[in-house]
Amino acid sequence: MVEYDKVMPEYGFAGHKGYGSKEHIEAIKKYGPTPIHRKTFIKKFI
């Protein structure tokens, strides 16, 4: 997740290691999902 954070820092991957923190969910809503987001996870938020 640290490597993904370097490429997509707006999602804060390094800080939450891929778990759905409030900040991460807000980033998904603001910036949209990335190819690494699980569709079963993000369908709850978008």
SEPA-47403 format. One record per residue (C-alpha): residue in one letter; x, y, z. Coordinates in steps of 0.2 Angstrom, whole numbers, plus 5000, padded with zeros to 4 digits. Layout:
<sites>
AXYZ;...
</sites>
This chain:
<sites>
M500050005000;V501550115003;E501950104984;Y500250144979;D500250294991;K501750364981;V500750354965;M499050404972;P499350504987;E497650584988;Y496950414994;G498050395009;F498450215006;A500050215017;G499050285032;H497650155032;K498450005023;G496849985012;Y495549985025;G494050095024;S494450245035;K493350395035;E494650495025;H494850355012;I493050345009;E492950535007;A494350524994;I493450394984;K491950504984;K492950654979;Y494150574966;G493250414961;P493850234963;T495550174956;P495850014947;I496449934964;H494849974973;R493749814975;K492149844967;T491249754981;F491949874993;I491650034984;K489850004978;K489350044996;F490050224994;I489850274976;
</sites>
